[in-house]
Amino acid sequence: MDNAMGKPPIWINRLLTTAALLACLAALAVLLVGWQQGRDHHHGLIADITVNLGGRPQREHCTTCHPGGGSANAIGEHAHHGHPDIAPHSPDRLGCTGCHLGEGMALDVDISHGLPGLGARTVLKGKELQASCYRCHDLQPLPGAERAWGGYMLFLEKACDTCHHVAGLGQGGRFGPDLSTVGSHLGLAQIEEAIREPKKAPENSIMPRFPLSGGQVTQLADFLKSRVKDPLYATPMQVQTGQVALPPLPAEAGEGILQRKKCLACHQFGEEDGRIAPDLTYIGAQRNVDFLGDFLTNPARLIPGAVMPTIPLGEEERRQLLHLLTTEAVGPVQLEADGDESGHSEHGEVPAPLAKHLYMALCQRCHAAAGDGYGPIQPNLAGFPRSFKANAEFFRRTDDERLVKSVADGIPGTSMPPYGQLLERESRERLLDLLFSAIIGVSRYDKAEPAPLPARSVAALPAAQADILYDKLCLRCHGVAGTGTGPEHLQHLPRPRNLTNHPYFTALSDERIVRAIADGVPGTAMPAFRQTLKSEELWALVKKVRTFSEGRE
């Protein structure tokens, strides 16, 4: 009868009553713990002060444990430890959290010293306090804040502002995360780790690992920690709208266009080397002016996946840069020989010294001195450089004509430049001889007999069937859109091929593509499908692969 009249069952009332009693007991337990903590804090006396920071009242309990702003006392101890002299500042006016951070109103020790998580409010001490100076002061040289100021200079010198935006630096970079308020979200330790190991989190980060000393990392972190959403020298709106401008990098007498545009923060040119990106010393003999001009306009169009951002250039700056690269960066490569340079080296003989010098000057930056592909700039390239070491099967399958052409003409859509103009044929031949005899470990002319190409069917498979095959066999590595970033792509190095790379696939014949699908690619995770797919299915996948790069000029 009660249920028919819409009344709730009796058990619901009992459940609600029990829940209410449990909530009351939990609240009483919290009150009891708080009372106990309060009683332990100097017999229940809680210091409660209010300071004015930039017109903002801020309450703190910090001096409950730090009387006079000094070292923390043991429970019940009343000895007074004064704060170190910080003239012209005063702890009475600044309070504690304005410089040291922390959670000033918390009674729990762990929470008051910085909430768990990303460390944004972790208490700063000692020289770490320099990270707080520019939360209050304008960014300019400041006694006592030398580390943070040095970090700002490094931020500009290393061209960090090319990729990252920081409020007050004009438009700034839009290639990486906005760092205008990073200090409000991350602690010093977290910022330092992100600088030291940028690919640790996230794993697919494209930020390069800069060659920085421990001291330089600390300086950069101190500066970035001062970039907060609520600076005390101005309102957040004034900073974000550009009403507060940060000082530029001081101009140096006689600096050229490469220095002014910070190209050498990443690239090498002559003796200067940022150790992040390709060498520009001979680029004018490797790339023509049209390629260089187009690359400056849109790097990722000519080398898809390139992590170089588009550099803002005025017409005169662009003219100066192209003139320098096409007139001064042209070689020839001058290397001193250590011995007889006549003739070619044969398999089994000691490689000619000139070839070794050429390899170290021109190749090891990407391919590594050991030839395993892990060169100094490898993590920053769009594709993994070809490994010579422990990859003999690839080179036994690859005809010599293709290798000669790759060295002379480069590989379109990749960072492999042409050496046909920079090096004479004799030098290029010696380089190839060196690779086979010293690194690959087989004779240059020891070639495997290629399997016959799959027969090309007159009647092609429907596109829908090719889509099904792709989704089943290829998607997990190459991705839905063919960009090489499928769900499993981070498990492989070299990474899966970017199938949207128009310059690369335009230069490939259908026969090259079908052979890669049928027989796999040694030295990579690309498997062979000759035994599992029919000829018409292999050719259907070739057509599917072509669709990803079509129309991407």
Buried (B, 14 or more C-beta within 10 A) or exposed (E): EEEEEEEEEEEEEEEEEEEEEEEEEEEEEEEEEEEEBBEEBBEEEEBEBEBEBBEEEBEBBBBBBBBEBBEBBEEEEEEEEEBEEEEEBEBEEBBBBBBBBBBBBBBEEEBBBBBEEBBBBBBBEEEBBBBBBBBBBBBEEBEBBBBBBBBBBBBBBBBBBBBBBBBBBEEBBEBBEBBBBBBBBBBBEBBBBBBBEBEEEEEEBBBBBBEBEEEBBBBBBBBBBBBBBEBBBBBBEBBBEEEBEBBEBEEEEEEBBBBBBBBBBBBBBEEBBBBBBBBBBBBBBBBEEEBBBBBBEEBBBBBBBBBBBBBEBEEEBBEBBBEBBBEBBBBEBEBEEEEEEEEEBEEEEEBBBBBBBBBEBBBBBBBBBBBBBBBBBBBBBBBBBBBBBEBBBBBBBBEEEEBBBBBBBBBBBBBBBBBBBBBEEEBBBBBBBBBBBBBBBBEBEEBEEEEEBBEBBEEBBEEEBBBEBBEEBBBBBBBEEBBBBBEBBEEBBBBBBBBBBBBBBBBBEBEEBBBBBBBBBBBBBBEBBBEEBEBBBBBBBBBBBBBBBEEEE
